[in-house]
């Protein structure tokens, strides 16, 4: 549990403000006090997700991964992640007339993923969109067919 002084330096909030929040915003104050614990839990979850990602063996192609990266959709909530395939289709329905085979193959592959796999795939897509070009074959290795690695 963090002290008010530690919270102040970590989150750049004045100590007097924190004492005020303790009375006026007790939930926020409690969350800030436990920020170190919350951070540890997030780290543990990330380690578990990384371990789980090593067990994934899917059959996307690099072309399909590239299409997922450039497609115009964004997943914010866990519900949107769970409906990844529907959000993907809404963003690409106009492509069905010209490139239906690719779009439908991707849709089917996304639909076959469980929610954790969908989350991990989208997390990687999001990171590539933010950071830029990476070695996609290596970065998406657990989602690629054997011949694409």
Secondary structure, 3 states (H helix, E strand, C coil): CCCHHHHHHHHCCCHHHHHHHHHHCHHHHHHHHCHHHHHHHHHHHHHHHHHHHCCCCCCECHHHHHHHHHCCCCCCCHHHHHCHHHHHHHHHHHHHHHHHHHHHHHHHHHHCCCHHHHHHHHHHHHHHHHHCCCCHHHHCHHHECHHHC
